[in-house]
Amino acid sequence: MPSWDNFKALVFIWILIFVFFLVNSSSGTQFKTVGNFFFPDTAVVDDDLVMAGNNVKLDGTVEGDLICACRYLVQNGLVQGSINTAAQNIEVLGVVNGSVRGCAQNINVNGQVNRNLIAFCSALNVRPDAEIVKDVNAYCGEMTLDGKVGGNLKGSVGTLVISGVVNQDVSITAENITLMPTAKILGDFKYKSKKQAKIESGSQISGETIWTKQELEKEEKSQGIFTAKSLITKTLFLLALMITGVVLTLIFKQNAYQAKQAVGKSFLKCLGLGFVFMVCIPIAIIILIVTIIGIPIAIITIFAYAILIYIAKIPVATFLGDKIIKALGKEGEPSLFWSMILGLVILTILLNIPYLEWLIYFVVLFTGFGSILLSQRRSAS
């Protein structure tokens, strides 16, 4: 019967196999891990660029997709494919022939996106010179639209201010909506809100304006029922994750400690590595499925991938709980178990903050995923 060490090594080897398979299938893809990186306007990457770093500024050309995890990303050149990024701040100032998919605190667009913009963030600003050729899907706290959207505007935001142009429909849920005098909606304006949108004189709506009012009393009542149900559900999921964490910590105690250390000492590296692997592994799975003979391996990988996503919160929770316990005056090294349990409770609360829950979720997911990979690599070495 194989030992637990062999089992742990097997999971890590599977992941490496799929990434190597992907790299071999796309030999032009460039992988970079950097601190601060400047990509001059004369530079060209003739395939995909996958990178993790601190501050990244791209003035050159990427012939494929840009997959990036960093603190600050400024794209001022040409990306022939799409941009997929997780960052604190994202600036899209150049031309992107594909789509932009971003998870960040702040996203600013003042360039041209020839397909879709999908944003999960605290604040989204589509500046006056920005042009999104197709749709914008926004899930954020605040959004200002001063530029041009060629397709539809959809999503859920806290505060929405439109002073630009939407060529098709607006279908939005928001707390506050304002249409400035320069706003133009050439399709229908459908919105769901507690109060009527503020539509300034001079704004244009070519189609129908449909307001679905959120009745306050009914909403509060339904939220109360939802909260009661969700509280039970969240508690059960939290308990299940705690039990899983305790079992895994007992079995893989050294790995759990190393993963916690990796979060604290190599946060950006964990975030970037987790983001890159979480994007690359599904692509590798698709490639394996297409080859037909790789389907059994792909199925095994899907299960391993799902397990890693499920347990990714645990290292981050352990690190968070460890820091809180030490801040309360605990002498010595806190217990991994109590750190993990406290951290999971705190994370559960943080993951229910309105408008920021998706940003927090992805940061935790990528960081936890990356810390697990780092801990396995250090154990193997």
Buried (B, 14 or more C-beta within 10 A) or exposed (E): EEEEEEEBBEEBEBBBBBBEBBBEEBEEBEBBBBEEBEBEEEEEBEBBBBBBBEBBBBBBBBBBBBBBBBBBBBBBBBBBBBBBBBBBBBBBBBBBBBBBBBBBBBBBBBBBBBBBBBBBBBBBBBBEEBBBBBBBBBBBBBBBBBBBBBBBBBBBBBBBBBBBBBBBBBBBBBBBBBBBEBBBBBBBBBBBBEEEBEBEEEBEBEBEBEEEEBEEEEEEEEEEEEEEEEEEEBEEEBEEBBEBBBEBBEEBEEBBBBBBBBBBEBBBBBBBBBBBBBBBBBBBBEBBBEEEEBEEBBEEBBEBBEEBEEBBBBBBBBBBBBBBBBEEEBEEEBBBBBBBBBBBBBBBEBBEEEBBBBBBBBBBBBBBBBBBBBBBBBBEE
